[in-house]
Amino acid sequence: MSAEDVPGVIEKVQAKLNSWKSDQAAQTQKNIDAAKKRIEELEKTDEEGTNGDKADKTDKVAEDLSKATISEKEEA
């Protein structure tokens, strides 16, 4: 890059910055909408009980451990 290129680069950077600033509100709204949609999806899957399987497996493992004999515990 030479000194001759600097004014052109400055113009390009300013144009890009102005473009970002003019699009900021619209892009922010898109991000908010996407986040709300993702939250709704997560809440829906939580209500459907998909996370319940993990708790059930944890309870089963805890129950199995409590039933283990001393010799089985020492081997583990």
SULCOR-V235414 format. One record per backbone hydrogen bond with DSSP energy under -1.0 kcal/mol. CO is the residue of the C=O (numbers start at 1). NH is the residue of the N-H. E is the energy in kcal/mol with one decimal. If there is no record, write none. Layout:
co = {CO & CO}
nh = {NH & NH}
e = {E & E}
This chain:
co = {2 & 5 & 6 & 7 & 8 & 9 & 10 & 11 & 12 & 13 & 14 & 15 & 16 & 17 & 18 & 19 & 23 & 24 & 25 & 26 & 27 & 28 & 29 & 30 & 31 & 32 & 33 & 34 & 35 & 36 & 37 & 38 & 39 & 40 & 41 & 42 & 43 & 44 & 45 & 49 & 52 & 53 & 54 & 55 & 56 & 57 & 58 & 59 & 60 & 61 & 62 & 63 & 69 & 70 & 71 & 72}
nh = {5 & 9 & 10 & 11 & 12 & 13 & 14 & 15 & 16 & 17 & 18 & 19 & 20 & 21 & 22 & 23 & 27 & 28 & 29 & 30 & 31 & 32 & 33 & 34 & 35 & 36 & 37 & 38 & 39 & 40 & 41 & 42 & 43 & 44 & 45 & 46 & 47 & 48 & 50 & 52 & 56 & 57 & 58 & 59 & 60 & 61 & 62 & 63 & 64 & 65 & 66 & 67 & 73 & 74 & 75 & 76}
e = {-1.1 & -2.2 & -2.7 & -2.2 & -2.1 & -2.6 & -2.6 & -2.4 & -2.3 & -2.6 & -2.6 & -2.2 & -2.4 & -2.6 & -2.4 & -1.6 & -2.7 & -2.7 & -2.2 & -2.1 & -2.3 & -2.5 & -2.6 & -2.4 & -2.3 & -2.6 & -2.3 & -2.2 & -2.4 & -2.4 & -2.2 & -2.4 & -2.7 & -2.3 & -2.3 & -1.9 & -2.2 & -1.9 & -1.7 & -1.1 & -2.2 & -2.3 & -2.2 & -2.6 & -2.1 & -2.4 & -2.5 & -2.3 & -2.6 & -2.4 & -2.0 & -1.3 & -2.0 & -2.2 & -1.7 & -1.4}
